Each structure stands twice: as structure tokens, then as C-alpha cells.
Amino acid sequence: MTGTANEFERRRWIALILLCFAQFIVVLDASIVNVALPSIGQALSFSQENLSWVINAYVLTFGGFLLLGGRLADVLGRRRVFIGGLLLVAAASLVAGFAANEGQLIAARAAQGLGAAIISPAALSIVTTTFRDGAERNKALGAWGAVAGGAGAVGVLLGGMLTDGLGWEWVLWVNVPVAIVVAALSPALIAESRSESATRRFDAAGAVSVTAGLSLLVYAIVDAAEAGWASAQTLGLLGASAALIAGFVAIELRSDAPLVPFRIFRLRTLTGANVVGLLVGAALISMFFFITLYLQQVLGYSPIETGLAYLPLAVAIILASGVASGLVTRLGFKPVLVIGMGLVTAALVWFSQVSVGGGFAADVLGPSLLAGAGLGFAFVPITIAAVTGVREQESGLASGLINTSQQLGGALGLAVLATIANSRTDDLMANAGDDPAALPGALTEGFQSAFLGGAAIAALGLVLTFVLVRSRDSRAHLGIAAAGPGDAPNAAVLAES
């Protein structure tokens, strides 16, 4: 019996490594192509206005299909859906690297995003059903948070190295062997699990309406900077999205087997975690974006130099995530999240002091280390809080919700803060008579405004952490962790399918 328990224990932690590799791919794909965009544009003759859709196509399908992906995992089987998503990402990445024109690449990137929307909630729900609530789940989610936070920074470095060394195609092809290996090993290491109480009927009307509504919402947000926030396109898309989401709510209230049972939002801590997660996503994505622009457009860094500049941030996130998982076990998730949001706010205020005559050591290193610590302290407790009190059969749904919140936050934050930065830069350039010599200063002041906007978003997240995340739930989690319920494997998950 002891041998069997030891085998379960060993298999769980190896399975976690596989799941973290899968999440690494998902986050990597959102950042790795950034530094390759100039090379892609030149090779495939992209128009300047279409080049951003190499990023937007991924974000659009990823954000739009996450809820559907999470519910599919609960109903059809988490391991099955997880493997299917990996194979889709591998195929889409292979096709993307062989793209001969902009249409083919954008379509392949959209398929990558769809695969990521299937992988991410399935993988997180496997983690939460494999490791019971308590100290062991905290450790597992600490590793998850380290990967989720660090992969974005690693993606910039890896993207620069691959683009300069092998060519832009390899920022896409690098996924293929990793996804195939993880998919091949999954049946031996991850047992199948699904919601035993889930009806076999699927809420097709709800799935179509919420996926279409979220996709239109993401599209409206990511294209708002180009079309204009007050344009007929943006307002029309936002109106259509609101109508579809309202229709989704009406469908769900009448459905016997809803895609999203609204009773889940009675869990105040889960709802609070999703709201704070949206704000963290807004601050995080915009921070990465504007740091990259500052390094390249103002300080004149090359793609590889830009990637190397992210290393302290990546290391800080990884180390802080490990520390955070231990602190959550000792303090509860709310105090750790408060510390994390405070550090992120302070880091963004510090970043708002970037200067034209500055440099990496003066303007980037210090706030990068502080931001890395804050993000590590935020990712882990947000994820724990987002699945607190959730029934096992709805773990995929809860995982899809927190991923959706972070993706929507990232899209919204980037669109709003990019508008703020561009408006400030345009005003300064107009006052300078479009003198090229004034551009570095105008860009820098635009970035300063965007970082301050990000700090305001993070500060709002800090306030809402106090208001929405229940201290009682945090203390209850602390009691569970002290009792050590994670000592035994989750039988429903570890039973062989």
C-alpha cells in the first residue's frame, strides 16, 4: 500500500511538471513574437496596420474561447481536452512557421489562441483536482504562478535569440516538439477526470453566445486604438458584444445544464479574485509592452539586449512565486495578495520615472525587481482564491473564469494605456512641430503617463482586494493548510481511467 501511495505521490509531481510546460507554451506564445514582428513584417510583406494582428489574432481567440474551453474540460474529460489543445497548438505553430503571406499567419495564430484557450483552463483544473486544498496545492500553484509570470519575460529573451539566430519562423516552431512530447507523456502521468454529475447534454446556445460575445468584446478593445474609442466600429462592436452577453445570461438562467451556473458567483472570494485578476492582467500586459518600447525606441536596445533586460524580472517572479506559496500556507491568501498588489503599484510608480538620458541600471533594474516580487506575490494567491470553495466538478469552469478575467484585463489595459501614451506623445510632438529630435522625449513622457495609469489600475486592485476577498475564506484556507489535507492523493483523479 505504501508503494502505491509513493507511486501516486511521484506521479503527481511529474504530472505538474508537464502541466507547467503546457502553461509555459500558452504564455510564451503571447510574448515571444513581439520582438520578431519587424522581421515577420519584412518577410511576409505585412502592411503596418495589419502587423499588430499577429498578436491580436492570438489574444482574440484565446480570450474568447476560455470559458468554453474550461467547461469542455469538465464535461468531456480534462486530460482528453488538454491533449487535444496541445495537438492543436502544435499543428497551428507548424503551419504558422510555414506561412507564405499575412493571411495564413494570422489564421494560424488564431488557431494557436484557440488551442491555448483549451489548454490553459484544462491544465489548471487538473492541478486543482490533483492537489487538494491546502499546503500541497499552494506549492503546486506556486510553481504554476512562477511559470505564468516568468514565461512572459522569458518569451521576450527567447524571441530575440531565435529571431536573430535562426529566423522568425523558429519563434513559432519552438512550440511543436514541446507540445508533442507533453501530449505523448500525458496519458501515462495524468489520469482522466471529469464532472461525474455533468449532464451529457451540452449548452450549445450558451456556448455560442458567450464565445461570440467575448470574442467581439476582445476585438473591439484591441482594435480601439486604431479605429478610435468613439468610432462607429468600436461602439457598434461593444453594443453587439453587450447584446450577446445579455442573451447568454438569459439563456443560462433558463438552461437545465448551463455552461456557467451563476450560483458560482455567490462565492464572494471567487468573484473578488476574478475582478482583481482582471486588474492585474491590465497592469501586467501593459507593463511588459511599455518596458519593451522604452528599451528599444528610447534606449536603442536590440531584440537580444531587450530580452536580457527582462531576466531580472523573470528571476524575481519565479523566486517570489515560490516564497508566496509558503507564505499563503502560513498567512492565508489575502495578506499575501495585499502585499503583492502593493508592490506592483509601487513598481509601476517607480517605472513612471523613466527618462530619456537614463539607462537599464538607473531606470529599469530596480522597478523590475520590485515588480517581479509583486507579481509573484499576486499570481499565486489570486489563483488560489479563484478556486476556493469550488466543487471539483466545476474546477474547469473556475479555471476558465480566472483565465478569462486576466486575458480581458490585459486586452483592456493595453488598449486604454496605449491610448493614453499615444495621446501624450502626439500632443508633445504637435507642440514641437514634429521635430524628430523631440521624439525620444515625447515617447518617454507617453510611457510615463502609461505607467502611472497602470499604477492607478494596480492601486484599484489593492483596494478591491480588501473589499471583495473575504478574510474568513483566507483564514479557513489557512486552517486547511495547517491540517495538511493534501497528504493523500485525490482518489477521483488518481484512479486509472
N, C-alpha and C positions, 0 to 999 in steps of 0.2 A: 504493500500500500504506500509505503514511504517512497519507493522507487517511482510509482505512478505520480505521486504528488510532486516529486522533484522534476519529473519529465514535464508536467504541466507548467511548473514554475519556469523552467528553462525555455520552453516553447513560447510562453507569453512574452518574455523579454526579447527573444529573437523576432517574434512577430512585430513587436513595437518598432524594432529597427526597420523592418520592411515598410511599415506604415509611415514612419518618418521619412524614408526615402521617397515614398509616393507624395507626401505633402511637400517635400523639398522640390519635386518636379513642378507641382502646381504653382508654388510661389515663385520659383525660378523663372517660369515662363512669362510671368508678368513683368519681370525686370531685365531679363538677360538680353532682350532685343533692343533695349533703349540705346546703348552705345553703338549698336550695329545699324541704326536707322540711316545714317548718311551713306554707308556702303550699300545697303539694300536699295535705297532710292536711286543711286547711280547705276547699280547693276540691272535693275528692272525698269528703269525709266519712269519712276513714280513722279506724279505731279506733287508739288509741295503740299497742297491741301489734302491729298489722299494718303500721304505718308503716315499721318497720325493714326490712320485706321489699321495699321499693323498692330498697334496697341489696342485701339478701341474695339476691334472685332473680337479680340480675346476677352476683354472686360465685359462686353455686351452679352455674349452667350454665357460666360461664367456667372455674372450677376443674375441673369435672367432665369437660369435653369437650376440654381442651387436648391431652392425649396423642393422642386420636383425630384432632383437627384436624391435628396435626403429621404423623401417619402418612399421612393422606389426601393431604397436600401432596406427600409423597414418591412416593406410588403413582399418584395421579390427575393430577399436574401442579401445580407450585407457583403459577404465575400463575393458572391456572384456579380453583384453590381460593381463592386470595387475592381475586380479583374476586368470586367467589360470596359470600364472607364480607362484603365491603363492601356488596354489594347487600342482603344480609340485614339488616345493621346499619341501612342507610338506610331500608328498609321498616319495620323494628321501631321505629325512632326516630320515624318519621312517625306510626305507629299510636299510640305511647305518648303523643305530644303531644295526640292527639285522644281519649284515654281518657276515658270518662264515669264510671267507677267504679273502685274499688280493684282488683278482679279483672282488669279489662282492662289496667290499668297494670302490675301485677305480671307478667302473662303477657307483655306487650310487653318489659318489662325482662329477663325470662328469655330471650326471643328475641335481644335485644341481646347478652346474655352469650354465647349460642351463636355468634353472628356474630363476636364478639371472640375466642372460642376457636379459630375457623377462621382469622381474620386474623393474629393475633399470631405463631404458630409458622411460618405460611407466609411472612410478611414477613421474619422473622428468618432463615429458611433461605435465602430469596432473597439477603439481604445476604451470608450466609456463602458461598454458591456463586458470587456475582458478584465478590466481592473475595477474592482468595486470601490465605491465611495470611501475615501479615507487616505491614509498616508501613501499607499502604493499608487492610487490614481493620481495623487498630487505629483509623485515622481514621474509617472508616465506623461502627464500633461506638462510637466516642466521640460521634458525632452521635446515634446510637441511644440511648446512655445519657443524653445530655443531654435528649432528648425524653422518655424513660421516666421520668426523675427530675423534670424540670421540669413536665411536664403535670399531675401531681397538684396542685402548688401553683397553677398557672395555672387549673386547674379550679375551685378554691375562689373565686378572684377573678372569673372569668368567670361562674360560677354566681350569685354575688351581684349582679353588674351586670345580668345578663339577668333575674333574678327581680324585682329592684326596678324595672328599666326597662321590660321588655316583658311579663313574666309568666312563671310557672314552665314553661309549655309550651316556651318557647324554649331551655331548657337541654337539651331533647330534640331539638328541631327543628334545632339548630345543626349536628348531625351530617349531616343529609340532603344539603345541597349539597356538603359536603366529600367525603363518601363517593362520591357520584355522579361528581364531577369526577375523583377519583383512579381510580375504576374505568374511566372513559371513556378516560383517558390511558394506562392500564397496558398495553394491547396494543401500543402504538407504542413504549413505552420499556422494557418488561420482556419478555425472551424467555422462552418456556416452557422448563421443565426438570423432569425427574422422575428417579426412580431407574431407570436402564436395566436393572438386574439384578432389579428387583422383580417378583415373580410377579403375574400378573393376578388370582390368587385372593386374596380378602381374608379376614382373620382375623375373621369376624363374631362368633364366640363370645368371643374375647378382647376385641373392641371393646365388646360389650355388658357383659361382666363388669367390666372396669376402669372404664368410664364410670359404670355403676351404683354400683360400689364407691366411687369418688372422689366422686360426687355425694352419696351417703349420708354419707360422711365429712365433707364440707363442710357439709351440712345439720346434722349432729349438732353440729358445732363452733359454727356461727353461731347456733344456737338454744339452746346450752347455758346461756347466761346467763339466758335466760327460763325454760327448763324445769328447770334445775338440773343440775349435773355428775353428781350421783349418782342422778338420776331414772331411772325405768324407761325413759322415752323415749330419753334420751341413751345409756344403757348398751345398750339394745336396738339402736339405730341403729349405734353403734360396733361391736357384735358382728356385725350384718348386713354392715356395711362390711368388717370383717376377713374374714368368710367369703367374700364376693365377691372380694376382692383375693387371698385364698389360692386360690380357684378359678381366678382369672386366671393366677396363677403356674403352677398345674398345667396349664392349657390351653396356655400359652406354651411350656412345657418339651416338650410333645408335638407342637406345631404345626410343619409344614414351612415355613410362611410366617408367623411370629409378628408380632403387632402391635408388640411390644417385644422384639427379640432381646437376651437378657440378657447376651450377650457384651459389650455396650456398657459395662456396669458394671465390666468388667475395666480400663477406663481410670480409674485412681485419681483423676486430677485432675478428670475429668468428674464422678465421684461426689462428690468433695470440694466442687466448685463448686456442685453441687446442694444439698448439705447446708448450706453457708454461705449459699447463695441463699435457702433456706427461713428461716434465722435473720435475714437482712437484711430479708426480707419481713415477718417478725413485728415487727421493731423499727420499720420504716418506717411501715407502715399504722397501728400503734398511736400512733406519734408524731404523725402528722397528725391523728388522731382526737382525742387529748387536748389538743393545742395549740388546736384549734378550740373544744373545750368550755371550756377555760380562758379564751380570749379572749371568748367570748360569755356564759358563765354567771358568770364571776367579774369580769372587767374590763368587761363590759357592751357589747362591741363589736357593731355592726350587721353584717349579712352583707357589705356592701361594705367596711367597715373591716376585717373579718376577712380578706377576700380580699387587700386591700392589705398587710396584715401579713405575708402569705406571699411577697410579692415578693422581699425579700432572700434568702429560702431558695431560691426558684426560680432567681434570677440566680446564686447561689452554685453550685447544682447544674450549671447549664449551663456556667459558666466552668470549674468543676473537671473536668467530663467532658472538655472539650477539652484541658486540661492533662494529665489522666490518660492520654489516648490517646497523647500524645507520650512520657510517662514510661514507659508499657508498652513502647514501641519501644526505649527506652534502658536500662531496668532489668529488664524482664520483668514478667509479670503478678502474680507472687506478692508481691514487695516493695510494689507499688502497692496491692494488696488489703490487705496488713497495715496500711499507713498509713491506708487508708480505714476499716477496721474499728476501728482505734484512735481515729480522730477521731469516728466515730459513737458509740462508747462514751463518750468524754469529753463529747460534746454532750448525750447523754441524762442523764448525771450532772449536768451543768450545768442542764438543764431541771428536774431534780428539786428545784431550789432556788426554784421559782416561789412567789410569796407573794400574800396577799390584798391587801396595800397596794402591790403593785408596779405595773409598767406595761410597755409594749412595750419601751422603751429599757432598762429595768432587768432585765427577766426573760426577754425573748423574742428581741431582736435578736442578741445575742452568740451564744447557743447555736444560733440559726437559721443564722447564717453558718458556724459550725463544723460543724453537721450537714449543711448543703448541700455543703461541701467534702468531708466524709467520704463522703456518698452518691455524689457524682460520682466519687470515687476508688474506690468499691466497685463501682458498677454496671458500669463498663467492663471491669475485669479479670475479674469474675465471668462476664460474658457470653463473653469471650474464652476463659477456662478451660473453660467449659461446652461449647465446640465444638472444643476442642483434641484433635487425634488422631482426630476423627470422619471416617469416609468420607463422600464427597459424597452418596451415595445414602441416607444416614441423617441428613442435616442437619436435615430436618424433625422427625424423632424427637428429636434432641438439643435442638432449639429448643423443642419441646413439653415436654420434661422440665424445662428450666430455668424456663420459664413456670409450669408446674405447681407446682414447688417453691416459687416466690415467692408464688403465689396461696394455696397451702395454708398456707404460713408466715404470710401476712397474716391469714387467717381464724383460725388457731390463736392467733397472738399477740394479736389483738384480743379474742378470747373470753376468754383467760386473764387478760390485763391489765385488761380491763373488770371481770372478776370481782374481781380484787384491789382496784381502785379503788372499786368499789361497796361491797365489804365494809368497807373502811376508812371510807368516808363514812357508811355505815349505822350502824356501831359508834359513831362520834362523835356522830351525830345522836341515837341512842338515849340516850347518856350525857347529852346536852344537853336531853333531854326534848322532842325535835323542835321546839326553839325556832327559828323562821325566821331569827333573827339569827345563828344559828350555822352556817347553811347554807354561806355562802361559804368559811368556814374549813374546814368538813368536806369540801367539794368539793375545795378546794385540796390538802388532805392526801391525799385519794384520788388526785389526779393525781400528786402527788409520789411516792406508792408505785408507781403505774403506770410512771412514767418510770424509777424505779430498777429495776423489773422489766425494762423494755426495755433498760436499760444492761447488766443481767446477761445477757440474751439476746445482745446485741451482743458482749459480752466472750467469751461461749462461742464465737461465730462467729470472733473473733480467734484464740482458742486452736486451733480446728479448722482454721483456715487454715494455721497452722504444721504441724499434724499430717497433714492429708489432701491438701493441694495440693502436688504434687511440685515441688521446686526444680529437678530435672532437666528437667521439662517446661517450666518457666518459662525456664530458660536456653536450651533448644532453640528455644523461640519467639523468644527474643532473637536467636539466630543467624539464624533465618529472616528476621526483620525487617531485620537488618543486610544480608543478601544481596539484599533487595529483590525477592522473587519476585512481588510484586503488580504489577510493571511491565507485564506482559502481561495482557490480559483473559482471563477463564476461558472457553475456547472452547466448552465444553459449554453454557454459559449464554447466551453472546452469539450463538451460531448461531441464525439465524432459524428459528422453528418453522413 
